[in-house]
């Protein structure tokens, strides 16, 4: 298997971004939007390619989120996908091990909103469901969210029972 390629968003050409969008749209069965792509940009991309084509991708973007009454820099995981032909071969786990290393070295903790298909992998790797209220900033103030969020807690002392509020962004906040 080829090694993980790590690039910052600024290193991706327009062609790279289109290739990435095409891969992710196929991986998410047509349910991956341009907003979803914009959410995955602005951070670090991890990819594996085979024959010059992307077969796996995940990105970690910095987001400012509030836990209780304290702001945190969070490594938010976006656009995690492995081509169906390569699933169940340890590629997702390999990618997430590298993601966790990035989070440990850079952020207060990690967070993600898991798809039903990805949930078993994240749970197996020790990601924990947030127990407190999940909220999001909006143009009209803070509102409740019914998303289920998983976190990868590093050395930061946080209570999973506090309110967890994500920053404002276009499209889905989580």
N, CA, C and O of each residue as an XYZ file, in Angstrom:
696
protein
N       0.847     -1.188      0.000
C       0.000      0.000      0.000
C       0.884      1.239      0.000
O       1.918      1.286      0.666
N       0.467      2.212     -0.738
C       1.215      3.466     -0.788
C       1.139      4.195      0.544
O       0.237      3.957      1.347
N       2.094      5.081      0.765
C       2.148      5.808      2.029
C       1.159      6.969      2.034
O       0.620      7.364      1.000
N       0.940      7.500      3.233
C       0.046      8.640      3.398
C       0.749      9.899      2.895
O       1.888     10.185      3.266
N       0.055     10.630      2.057
C       0.517     11.933      1.571
C      -0.126     12.983      2.467
O      -1.339     12.960      2.679
N       0.671     13.897      2.992
C       0.138     14.956      3.850
C       0.390     16.294      3.174
O       1.521     16.627      2.818
N      -0.697     17.062      3.002
C      -0.593     18.379      2.369
C      -1.465     19.375      3.119
O      -2.515     19.020      3.656
N      -1.021     20.614      3.149
C      -1.870     21.698      3.618
C      -2.802     22.095      2.483
O      -2.493     21.878      1.311
N      -3.942     22.675      2.834
C      -4.904     23.075      1.804
C      -4.289     23.995      0.760
O      -4.613     23.895     -0.423
N      -3.405     24.888      1.188
C      -2.817     25.831      0.228
C      -1.959     25.124     -0.823
O      -1.663     25.703     -1.869
N      -1.564     23.895     -0.558
C      -0.753     23.140     -1.516
C      -1.602     22.435     -2.571
O      -1.062     21.885     -3.531
N      -2.914     22.446     -2.405
C      -3.799     21.779     -3.358
C      -4.132     22.729     -4.504
O      -4.617     23.838     -4.283
N      -3.870     22.287     -5.713
C      -4.217     23.082     -6.893
C      -5.724     22.984     -7.136
O      -6.417     22.193     -6.496
N      -6.210     23.787     -8.056
C      -7.627     23.719     -8.424
C      -7.967     22.314     -8.930
O      -9.025     21.772     -8.610
N      -7.070     21.736     -9.713
C      -7.263     20.376    -10.229
C      -7.295     19.365     -9.083
O      -8.125     18.455     -9.082
N      -6.396     19.520     -8.109
C      -6.386     18.637     -6.931
C      -7.723     18.706     -6.198
O      -8.270     17.680     -5.792
N      -8.244     19.919     -6.032
C      -9.516     20.104     -5.317
C     -10.672     19.473     -6.078
O     -11.572     18.890     -5.473
N     -10.651     19.587     -7.397
C     -11.705     18.960     -8.204
C     -11.612     17.439     -8.119
O     -12.630     16.755     -8.014
N     -10.387     16.913     -8.166
C     -10.194     15.461     -8.022
C     -10.683     15.009     -6.646
O     -11.335     13.973     -6.520
N     -10.364     15.790     -5.627
C     -10.795     15.467     -4.271
C     -12.314     15.492     -4.170
O     -12.912     14.583     -3.595
N     -12.946     16.532     -4.726
C     -14.409     16.617     -4.686
C     -15.036     15.416     -5.385
O     -15.983     14.821     -4.872
N     -14.513     15.062     -6.544
C     -15.036     13.923     -7.302
C     -14.924     12.630     -6.488
O     -15.868     11.843     -6.426
N     -13.757     12.421     -5.866
C     -13.564     11.231     -5.031
C     -14.565     11.207     -3.877
O     -15.221     10.193     -3.639
N     -14.680     12.327     -3.163
C     -15.551     12.380     -1.986
C     -17.023     12.271     -2.366
O     -17.795     11.630     -1.653
N     -17.423     12.883     -3.471
C     -18.812     12.790     -3.915
C     -19.171     11.342     -4.234
O     -20.267     10.884     -3.916
N     -18.245     10.630     -4.862
C     -18.478      9.208     -5.154
C     -18.491      8.394     -3.859
O     -19.357      7.540     -3.671
N     -17.539      8.655     -2.972
C     -17.453      7.908     -1.711
C     -18.701      8.108     -0.847
O     -19.139      7.188     -0.156
N     -19.269      9.316     -0.892
C     -20.468      9.618     -0.107
C     -21.739      9.478     -0.943
O     -22.783     10.027     -0.591
N     -21.647      8.746     -2.041
C     -22.780      8.386     -2.891
C     -23.622      9.590     -3.304
O     -24.848      9.569     -3.203
N     -22.941     10.642     -3.771
C     -23.633     11.825     -4.262
C     -24.130     12.776     -3.189
O     -24.801     13.761     -3.497
N     -23.809     12.495     -1.938
C     -24.273     13.314     -0.813
C     -23.194     14.255     -0.285
O     -23.294     14.727      0.848
N     -22.179     14.533     -1.073
C     -21.094     15.419     -0.658
C     -21.216     16.720     -1.433
O     -21.097     16.725     -2.658
N     -21.452     17.824     -0.731
C     -21.714     19.113     -1.375
C     -20.453     19.973     -1.469
O     -19.412     19.643     -0.902
N     -20.574     21.068     -2.190
C     -19.474     22.044     -2.261
C     -19.225     22.658     -0.883
O     -18.080     22.951     -0.541
N     -20.294     22.859     -0.076
C     -20.107     23.320      1.310
C     -19.280     22.310      2.091
O     -18.392     22.683      2.857
N     -19.578     21.019      1.892
C     -18.807     19.980      2.582
C     -17.327     20.066      2.197
O     -16.448     19.920      3.046
N     -17.064     20.303      0.919
C     -15.673     20.443      0.484
C     -15.027     21.656      1.146
O     -13.887     21.581      1.603
N     -15.752     22.773      1.199
C     -15.170     23.974      1.815
C     -14.868     23.737      3.288
O     -13.912     24.301      3.820
N     -15.674     22.907      3.956
C     -15.421     22.580      5.364
C     -14.128     21.787      5.524
O     -13.445     21.902      6.542
N     -13.798     20.990      4.524
C     -12.595     20.154      4.595
C     -11.325     20.925      4.246
O     -10.218     20.447      4.495
N     -11.483     22.111      3.672
C     -10.327     22.921      3.284
C      -9.909     23.826      4.436
O     -10.682     24.071      5.363
N      -8.687     24.313      4.364
C      -8.193     25.217      5.397
C      -7.392     24.520      6.474
O      -7.035     25.124      7.485
N      -7.113     23.262      6.257
C      -6.352     22.511      7.251
C      -5.348     21.584      6.601
O      -4.729     21.910      5.588
N      -5.207     20.432      7.206
C      -4.241     19.427      6.770
C      -5.003     18.276      6.124
O      -5.981     17.779      6.682
N      -4.552     17.856      4.951
C      -5.172     16.746      4.226
C      -4.248     15.540      4.260
O      -3.042     15.659      4.045
N      -4.821     14.392      4.529
C      -4.096     13.133      4.468
C      -4.750     12.315      3.364
O      -5.967     12.128      3.356
N      -3.944     11.835      2.443
C      -4.468     11.069      1.320
C      -3.584      9.864      1.056
O      -2.385      9.865      1.336
N      -4.206      8.853      0.515
C      -3.466      7.722     -0.039
C      -3.913      7.607     -1.486
O      -5.104      7.663     -1.792
N      -2.941      7.447     -2.364
C      -3.241      7.300     -3.786
C      -2.741      5.949     -4.274
O      -1.755      5.406     -3.775
N      -3.443      5.434     -5.249
C      -3.031      4.218     -5.949
C      -3.184      4.518     -7.436
O      -4.249      4.958     -7.871
N      -2.151      4.289     -8.206
C      -2.162      4.616     -9.638
C      -2.595      6.063     -9.871
O      -3.388      6.346    -10.769
N      -2.063      6.977     -9.049
C      -2.309      8.423     -9.161
C      -3.744      8.844     -8.841
O      -4.104     10.003     -9.048
N      -4.568      7.922     -8.341
C      -5.949      8.255     -7.977
C      -6.111      8.161     -6.463
O      -5.555      7.272     -5.819
N      -6.878      9.090     -5.910
C      -7.137      9.084     -4.471
C      -7.964      7.855     -4.118
O      -8.988      7.584     -4.745
N      -7.510      7.110     -3.108
C      -8.300      5.977     -2.610
C      -8.716      6.184     -1.154
O      -9.553      5.446     -0.633
N      -8.128      7.192     -0.499
C      -8.499      7.504      0.884
C      -8.163      8.963      1.166
O      -7.176      9.497      0.661
N      -8.996      9.594      1.974
C      -8.783     10.999      2.340
C      -9.390     11.279      3.706
O     -10.408     10.699      4.083
N      -8.752     12.170      4.431
C      -9.313     12.758      5.650
C      -8.615     14.096      5.841
O      -7.452     14.253      5.470
N      -9.319     15.053      6.415
C      -8.663     16.321      6.733
C      -8.921     16.687      8.184
O      -9.907     16.266      8.789
N      -8.011     17.478      8.721
C      -8.134     18.012     10.079
C      -8.072     19.526      9.945
O      -7.077     20.078      9.475
N      -9.141     20.190     10.362
C      -9.190     21.648     10.292
C      -9.294     22.219     11.699
O      -9.907     21.625     12.586
N      -8.688     23.371     11.883
C      -8.763     24.036     13.189
C     -10.088     24.767     13.297
O     -10.473     25.526     12.408
N     -10.780     24.524     14.406
C     -12.011     25.250     14.694
C     -11.957     25.734     16.130
O     -11.371     25.089     16.999
N     -12.573     26.870     16.359
C     -12.671     27.412     17.710
C     -14.030     27.015     18.258
O     -15.061     27.409     17.714
N     -14.037     26.237     19.334
C     -15.280     25.749     19.920
C     -15.274     26.023     21.411
O     -14.222     26.194     22.027
N     -16.463     26.062     21.973
C     -16.609     26.384     23.387
C     -17.084     25.148     24.140
O     -18.037     24.482     23.734
N     -16.405     24.857     25.240
C     -16.825     23.804     26.163
C     -17.102     24.499     27.485
O     -16.206     25.083     28.095
N     -18.365     24.429     27.924
C     -18.743     25.159     29.129
C     -18.590     26.644     28.878
O     -19.342     27.228     28.099
N     -17.626     27.250     29.529
C     -17.382     28.687     29.351
C     -15.975     28.976     28.826
O     -15.494     30.106     28.918
N     -15.318     27.951     28.277
C     -13.941     28.123     27.816
C     -13.814     27.777     26.334
O     -14.315     26.749     25.876
N     -13.134     28.657     25.593
C     -12.869     28.403     24.172
C     -11.693     27.439     24.028
O     -10.741     27.476     24.808
N     -11.777     26.583     23.021
C     -10.725     25.604     22.747
C     -10.415     25.595     21.254
O     -11.286     25.840     20.419
N      -9.155     25.309     20.939
C      -8.777     25.042     19.557
C      -8.928     23.544     19.341
O      -8.255     22.731     19.975
N      -9.825     23.205     18.433
C     -10.205     21.817     18.215
C      -9.734     21.371     16.835
O      -9.878     22.100     15.854
N      -9.174     20.175     16.772
C      -8.853     19.548     15.497
C     -10.096     18.819     15.029
O     -10.411     17.733     15.517
N     -10.801     19.417     14.084
C     -12.074     18.856     13.627
C     -11.838     18.002     12.384
O     -11.255     18.463     11.403
N     -12.293     16.774     12.438
C     -12.069     15.805     11.365
C     -13.177     15.942     10.321
O     -14.364     15.911     10.644
N     -12.770     16.092      9.086
C     -13.699     16.271      7.965
C     -13.362     15.318      6.826
O     -12.214     14.912      6.646
N     -14.392     14.976      6.067
C     -14.236     14.305      4.772
C     -13.386     13.038      4.844
O     -12.477     12.840      4.038
N     -13.694     12.186      5.819
C     -13.000     10.903      5.953
C     -13.686      9.897      5.040
O     -14.879      9.626      5.181
N     -12.926      9.351      4.110
C     -13.493      8.360      3.193
C     -12.398      7.446      2.666
O     -11.257      7.859      2.458
N     -12.780      6.197      2.459
C     -11.913      5.210      1.819
C     -12.724      4.614      0.673
O     -13.878      4.229      0.865
N     -12.138      4.536     -0.498
C     -12.805      3.954     -1.659
C     -13.334      2.565     -1.305
O     -12.659      1.795     -0.620
N     -14.537      2.248     -1.771
C     -15.185      0.983     -1.392
C     -14.308     -0.233     -1.687
O     -14.342     -1.209     -0.938
N     -13.543     -0.193     -2.740
C     -12.657     -1.305     -3.115
C     -11.581     -1.565     -2.057
O     -11.063     -2.678     -1.958
N     -11.248     -0.545     -1.272
C     -10.146     -0.644     -0.312
C     -10.613     -0.655      1.147
O      -9.794     -0.623      2.065
N     -11.920     -0.700      1.354
C     -12.424     -0.702      2.728
C     -12.163     -2.044      3.407
O     -11.986     -3.074      2.757
N     -12.147     -1.993      4.733
C     -11.936     -3.173      5.591
C     -10.553     -3.784      5.402
O     -10.370     -4.992      5.554
N      -9.573     -2.927      5.065
C      -8.191     -3.377      4.904
C      -7.249     -2.623      5.839
O      -6.030     -2.720      5.701
N      -7.809     -1.874      6.788
C      -6.990     -1.149      7.756
C      -6.578      0.248      7.332
O      -5.859      0.932      8.060
N      -7.029      0.679      6.157
C      -6.636      2.004      5.665
C      -7.255      3.109      6.513
O      -6.573      4.071      6.867
N      -8.532      2.982      6.841
C      -9.192      3.984      7.679
C      -8.506      4.114      9.028
O      -8.293      5.222      9.520
N      -8.163      2.990      9.618
C      -7.471      3.012     10.908
C      -6.097      3.669     10.777
O      -5.709      4.468     11.629
N      -5.371      3.341      9.729
C      -4.065      3.953      9.483
C      -4.195      5.474      9.363
O      -3.403      6.222      9.937
N      -5.192      5.912      8.620
C      -5.420      7.353      8.446
C      -5.763      8.006      9.784
O      -5.239      9.072     10.108
N      -6.636      7.372     10.555
C      -7.056      7.962     11.829
C      -5.928      7.956     12.856
O      -5.877      8.843     13.708
N      -5.030      6.985     12.799
C      -3.865      7.009     13.696
C      -3.020      8.255     13.430
O      -2.529      8.891     14.363
N      -2.858      8.594     12.167
C      -2.099      9.800     11.810
C      -2.864     11.057     12.220
O      -2.265     12.025     12.690
N      -4.183     11.044     12.044
C      -5.025     12.167     12.481
C      -4.857     12.386     13.983
O      -4.683     13.518     14.434
N      -4.910     11.311     14.746
C      -4.767     11.424     16.203
C      -3.403     11.992     16.578
O      -3.296     12.768     17.528
N      -2.379     11.618     15.855
C      -1.042     12.158     16.105
C      -1.021     13.669     15.861
O      -0.435     14.419     16.641
N      -1.651     14.104     14.795
C      -1.743     15.537     14.486
C      -2.513     16.257     15.584
O      -2.095     17.321     16.041
N      -3.625     15.689     16.007
C      -4.441     16.315     17.058
C      -3.650     16.425     18.355
O      -3.643     17.478     18.993
N      -2.987     15.349     18.745
C      -2.201     15.367     19.990
C      -1.132     16.449     19.971
O      -0.877     17.090     20.990
N      -0.514     16.654     18.828
C       0.580     17.606     18.741
C       0.171     19.041     18.484
O       1.006     19.943     18.543
N      -1.107     19.268     18.198
C      -1.512     20.587     17.730
C      -2.695     21.202     18.474
O      -2.723     22.414     18.685
N      -3.661     20.397     18.870
C      -4.942     20.918     19.351
C      -5.224     20.528     20.798
O      -4.567     19.654     21.362
N      -6.222     21.200     21.389
C      -6.661     20.840     22.738
C      -7.282     19.441     22.747
O      -7.047     18.649     23.659
N      -8.076     19.156     21.716
C      -8.672     17.825     21.543
C      -9.232     17.737     20.131
O      -9.227     18.721     19.392
N      -9.714     16.559     19.762
C     -10.293     16.355     18.439
C     -11.783     16.133     18.535
O     -12.289     15.704     19.573
N     -12.491     16.426     17.454
C     -13.935     16.200     17.398
C     -14.326     15.833     15.972
O     -13.632     16.163     15.010
N     -15.454     15.144     15.863
C     -16.002     14.808     14.553
C     -17.469     14.459     14.687
O     -17.956     14.125     15.767
N     -18.152     14.543     13.575
C     -19.544     14.112     13.472
C     -19.517     12.892     12.563
O     -19.316     13.016     11.355
N     -19.718     11.722     13.138
C     -19.509     10.465     12.411
C     -20.710     10.073     11.566
O     -21.861     10.275     11.951
N     -20.411      9.510     10.413
C     -21.453      8.852      9.630
C     -21.746      7.514     10.307
O     -20.943      7.020     11.098
N     -22.882      6.947      9.994
C     -23.238      5.646     10.563
C     -22.196      4.588     10.190
O     -21.863      3.716     10.993
N     -21.695      4.681      8.974
C     -20.713      3.705      8.500
C     -19.360      3.869      9.200
O     -18.670      2.882      9.455
N     -18.984      5.107      9.508
C     -17.694      5.356     10.133
C     -17.671      5.177     11.635
O     -16.604      5.024     12.229
N     -18.844      5.195     12.258
C     -18.934      5.150     13.718
C     -18.170      3.987     14.354
O     -17.447      4.217     15.323
N     -18.292      2.745     13.858
C     -17.555      1.643     14.499
C     -16.037      1.850     14.523
O     -15.385      1.509     15.510
N     -15.476      2.399     13.462
C     -14.033      2.652     13.419
C     -13.637      3.637     14.508
O     -12.695      3.392     15.261
N     -14.354      4.748     14.593
C     -14.003      5.777     15.576
C     -14.143      5.250     17.003
O     -13.301      5.526     17.858
N     -15.199      4.500     17.254
C     -15.391      3.942     18.597
C     -14.289      2.945     18.931
O     -13.785      2.928     20.054
N     -13.916      2.122     17.969
C     -12.839      1.143     18.171
C     -11.528      1.843     18.524
O     -10.707      1.308     19.269
N     -11.343      3.041     17.979
C     -10.103      3.779     18.205
C     -10.153      4.661     19.448
O      -9.209      5.399     19.729
N     -11.249      4.583     20.188
C     -11.313      5.300     21.461
C     -11.968      6.666     21.422
O     -11.931      7.394     22.414
N     -12.569      7.028     20.296
C     -13.318      8.280     20.254
C     -14.582      8.088     21.091
O     -15.217      7.035     21.041
N     -14.937      9.114     21.857
C     -16.017      9.008     22.845
C     -17.146      9.966     22.490
O     -16.910     11.092     22.054
N     -18.375      9.502     22.684
C     -19.546     10.347     22.432
C     -19.619     11.459     23.476
O     -19.468     11.209     24.672
N     -19.855     12.698     23.009
C     -20.036     13.830     23.906
C     -21.336     13.624     24.668
O     -22.364     13.320     24.064
N     -21.303     13.787     25.987
C     -22.470     13.508     26.827
C     -23.331     14.733     27.101
O     -24.520     14.602     27.392
N     -22.743     15.919     27.010
C     -23.488     17.144     27.303
C     -24.307     17.610     26.113
O     -24.417     16.916     25.102
N     -24.881     18.798     26.251
C     -25.668     19.384     25.171
C     -24.759     19.792     24.021
O     -23.660     20.307     24.228
N     -25.234     19.553     22.816
C     -24.533     19.952     21.602
C     -25.261     21.176     21.055
O     -26.475     21.156     20.847
N     -24.497     22.236     20.827
C     -25.089     23.485     20.343
C     -24.231     24.053     19.226
O     -23.121     23.586     18.972
N     -24.770     25.073     18.563
C     -24.020     25.726     17.493
C     -24.333     27.213     17.458
O     -25.462     27.637     17.703
N     -23.306     27.991     17.147
C     -23.517     29.417     16.931
C     -24.242     29.589     15.603
O     -23.951     28.892     14.631
N     -25.192     30.527     15.570
C     -25.886     30.865     14.332
C     -26.011     32.377     14.268
O     -25.689     33.066     15.236
N     -26.469     32.897     13.152
C     -26.636     34.339     13.021
C     -27.686     34.878     13.986
O     -27.701     36.070     14.293
N     -28.563     33.998     14.461
C     -29.594     34.434     15.411
C     -29.251     34.061     16.854
O     -30.101     34.183     17.737
N     -28.037     33.615     17.103
C     -27.612     33.262     18.457
C     -27.219     31.800     18.560
O     -26.984     31.136     17.550
N     -27.150     31.306     19.777
C     -26.781     29.903     20.008
C     -28.041     29.056     19.963
O     -29.043     29.388     20.598
N     -27.989     27.960     19.211
C     -29.153     27.077     19.131
C     -28.744     25.632     19.394
O     -27.590     25.245     19.208
N     -29.715     24.856     19.827
C     -29.506     23.431     20.099
C     -29.254     22.686     18.790
O     -29.757     23.070     17.734
N     -28.478     21.629     18.878
C     -28.230     20.765     17.730
C     -28.512     19.333     18.158
O     -28.276     18.965     19.308
N     -29.012     18.536     17.240
C     -29.254     17.128     17.575
C     -28.198     16.205     16.974
O     -28.408     14.996     16.879
N     -27.066     16.774     16.570
C     -25.963     15.957     16.056
C     -25.315     15.180     17.201
O     -25.297     15.634     18.345
N     -24.792     14.023     16.877
C     -23.999     13.261     17.843
C     -22.535     13.499     17.503
O     -22.097     13.262     16.377
N     -21.794     13.968     18.483
C     -20.401     14.334     18.267
C     -19.500     13.406     19.077
O     -19.772     13.107     20.239
N     -18.430     12.962     18.439
C     -17.414     12.157     19.113
C     -16.183     13.021     19.324
O     -15.881     13.901     18.518
N     -15.477     12.761     20.414
C     -14.255     13.510     20.697
C     -13.113     12.554     20.987
O     -13.298     11.440     21.477
N     -11.934     13.037     20.665
C     -10.689     12.349     20.985
C      -9.994     13.257     21.975
O      -9.422     14.279     21.596
N     -10.042     12.886     23.237
C      -9.529     13.742     24.299
C      -8.038     13.511     24.468
O      -7.585     12.379     24.637
N      -7.294     14.582     24.422
C      -5.852     14.490     24.613
C      -5.545     14.810     26.066
O      -6.253     14.344     26.959
N      -4.521     15.581     26.318
C      -4.138     15.873     27.699
C      -4.978     16.977     28.331
O      -4.819     17.271     29.515
N      -5.850     17.580     27.572
C      -6.689     18.667     28.079
C      -7.755     18.105     29.032
O      -8.407     17.106     28.731
N      -7.912     18.749     30.152
C      -8.931     18.336     31.121
C     -10.257     18.991     30.752
O     -10.473     20.169     31.037
N     -11.139     18.231     30.121
C     -12.457     18.739     29.769
C     -13.513     17.790     30.296
O     -13.284     16.587     30.420
N     -14.655     18.338     30.599
C     -15.782     17.525     31.041
C     -16.693     17.268     29.848
O     -17.153     18.206     29.197
N     -16.950     16.007     29.569
C     -17.814     15.641     28.449
C     -19.281     15.920     28.737
O     -20.133     15.700     27.876
N     -19.582     16.399     29.933
C     -20.962     16.698     30.314
C     -21.317     18.174     30.133
O     -22.483     18.549     30.259
N     -20.330     19.007     29.842
C     -20.563     20.446     29.617
C     -21.264     20.659     28.271
O     -21.316     19.756     27.436
N     -21.798     21.865     28.078
C     -22.294     22.241     26.758
C     -21.102     22.317     25.805
O     -20.024     22.777     26.181
N     -21.306     21.867     24.586
C     -20.273     21.901     23.549
C     -20.846     22.709     22.391
O     -21.826     22.299     21.768
N     -20.236     23.855     22.103
C     -20.773     24.779     21.104
C     -19.755     24.958     19.980
O     -18.604     25.321     20.221
N     -20.194     24.697     18.750
C     -19.285     24.869     17.609
C     -19.431     26.257     17.008
O     -20.437     26.940     17.200
N     -18.409     26.648     16.283
C     -18.392     27.951     15.624
C     -19.340     27.978     14.426
O     -19.823     26.943     13.967
N     -19.585     29.168     13.945
C     -20.472     29.387     12.807
C     -19.722     29.149     11.503
O     -18.573     29.563     11.351
N     -20.381     28.481     10.569
C     -19.846     28.326      9.220
C     -21.004     28.081      8.267
O     -22.107     27.741      8.696
N     -20.760     28.251      6.997
C     -21.773     28.046      5.968
C     -22.156     26.567      5.902
O     -21.299     25.699      6.069
N     -23.428     26.277      5.663
C     -23.881     24.890      5.562
C     -24.003     24.255      6.934
O     -24.290     24.936      7.919
N     -23.783     22.944      6.998
C     -23.866     22.227      8.272
C     -22.798     22.731      9.227
O     -21.620     22.796      8.877
N     -23.220     23.089     10.447
C     -22.236     23.566     11.431
C     -21.359     22.429     11.925
O     -20.165     22.623     12.155
N     -21.926     21.262     12.089
C     -21.148     20.113     12.544
C     -20.816     19.258     11.331
O     -20.161     18.225     11.464
